[in-house]
């Protein structure tokens, strides 16, 4: 089974345009083009209408807020086509489930936002599709996360695979303090679920994203904008600009290079310079030793370079005798020892 969460630069990089277009389709297209050009793996939107997301009776102001951010079906399809035709993956948090019917062909991986982690009908409908899912966990307790994961896996057993379900640490405020990122949650979620883990960022800047990669994040999601200057909508303030995304990609390359291989072994550069010899020690006579004299801790020492008898064999020499005279600091050889 292929891994849907492997990106060009290591972790899967998701540029979340979300609602940053603020209902302006021309601006949405501009942001989409900018995101494509940064080299991310995936460009993400949110599909909703005010009336399919927020009760107009219980929360009329929020209902109207989301109405202002609506794009039409045709506009969403055009954005999806822009992304896919550029060879980049398109995805969305489909908050209006009726949109799945006309958008599913463009979505290889579904994203479930933090607010929908407890919306089990949304989880059920999405899991029934059998496509890879990325689940954000803002607002949640560990128990709620594990229950949501179990529910998804109950609906469709394919989500027991780490190639099919990713769980992202997230804190649902805009912006958050660094101390509220809690990147260590990723390790805990990996231990508890065995699934792909990652981080959805709401800090200012990219430091948290960089450190998340160093700590093992396999998926990174971040909000994306052209500029934060002069923007009043909150999401812009936690968004990265194109230049910042490119700098993040460079940092990820450096982090991956520094992390290297998990299997401990001498590196080629160490071997090329013979440091395994020059830096390590061998057993040497501490002073001149005559043939037949017993070797002891008092007349032996360990020195660089590792010529002759390796320092790890020091104890094997104790109590034995030499068959020839040796000088202080002379290289020893097993042939010099009496049987």
Residue, then its C-alpha position, 0 to 999 in steps of 0.5 A: x500500500x502506497x503512503x499518501x502522507x509522504x511528501x516531496x520534501x519528506x513530510x507532507x506539506x499542506x498549504x491551507x488557504x481555507x477562508x483566507x480568500x474571505x469570499x473573493x474568488x479572484x483573491x482565492x485564485x491568486x492565493x492558489x497560484x502562489x501556493x502552487x508555486x511554493x513547492x508544497x505537496x497539497x493545497x487545501x480549502x474548506x467547503x461550506x455554506x453558512x446554513x450547512x455549518x452554523x445554526x442561524x438561530x443559535x448563532x446568527x452572527x457566526x452564520x452570517x460570517x461564514x456566508x460572507x466567506x462562501x464560494x460557489x460550487x463552480x468556483x470551488x471546482x475551478x480552484x480544484x482544477x487549478x491545483x490538480x492541473x498544476x500537478x499538485x494535490x488538492x484537498x479540503x475540509x468538506x464541512x458541507x457533506x453534500x459537496x462530496x458528490x461533486x468534489x470527490x473526484x479531485x480529493x485524494x486525501x480528506x482532511x477532517x478539521x478539529x471542530x469535526x473530531x466529535x461530529x461522528x456523522x461527518x467521520x462516518x460519511x468520510x470514512x465510508x469513502x475509503x480514501x486516506x484521512x488526516x484528522x486534526x485534534x484541536x480542542x480534544x482530550x486524548x480519550x476523545x482522539x482515541x475514540x474518534x480514531x476507533x470510530x473511524x476504524x470501526x466504520x472502515x477497517x482500512x484506517x487501521x493502517x498508518x498509510x490511511x489515517x494521520x493524526x495531527x496535534x493542533x491547538x485551535x486558537x489563532x494565534x497561539x503562544x509557543x507554550x500551547x503548541x505541545x509538540x510532545x503530543x505527537x509522540x504520545x499519539x504515535x505510541x497510542x495509535x501507531x498511525x501517521x502523526x503530524x502537526x497543524x500549526x497556529x503559531x506565528x512564524x515557522x519555528x514550531x513547524x521546523x521543530x515538529x519535523x525534527x521531532x518526527x512529524x510526517x504531515x505539516x499543515x499551515x495556513x497560507x497567505x500572500x501577506x499579513x500586512x493590512x489583514x484583519x481576518x485572524x487566519x492571516x496572522x498565523x499564515x505563512x507567506x510564499x517566501x516563508x514557505x520556501x524558507x521552511x522547505x529549505x529548513x526541512x531539507x537541513x533538518x532531514x540532512x542532520x537527522x540522517x540514518x537511524x542505524x548507527x555506523x561509522x560514516x564514510x567521512x570518518x573512514x576516509x580520514x582513518x579516524x577509527x585509527x587515529x582517534x582510538x587507542x591501542x595497548x602500549x608499553x608504559x615503559x621499557x619491558x624486558x622479555x619474560x616480564x609479566x604484563x600488568x596494569x602498571x607497565x601497560x597503558x592505552x594510547x592513540x593511535x590504534x596500532x597493534x593491539x586494540x585497547x579493548x583487549x587490554x585485560x587479555x594481556x594481563x598476566x602474560x609475558x613477552x618473548x622479546x624486549x620492547x620499548x616504551x610506547x612501542x607498538x605491540x603485536x600478538x606475536x610478541x607474546x609467549x603462548 
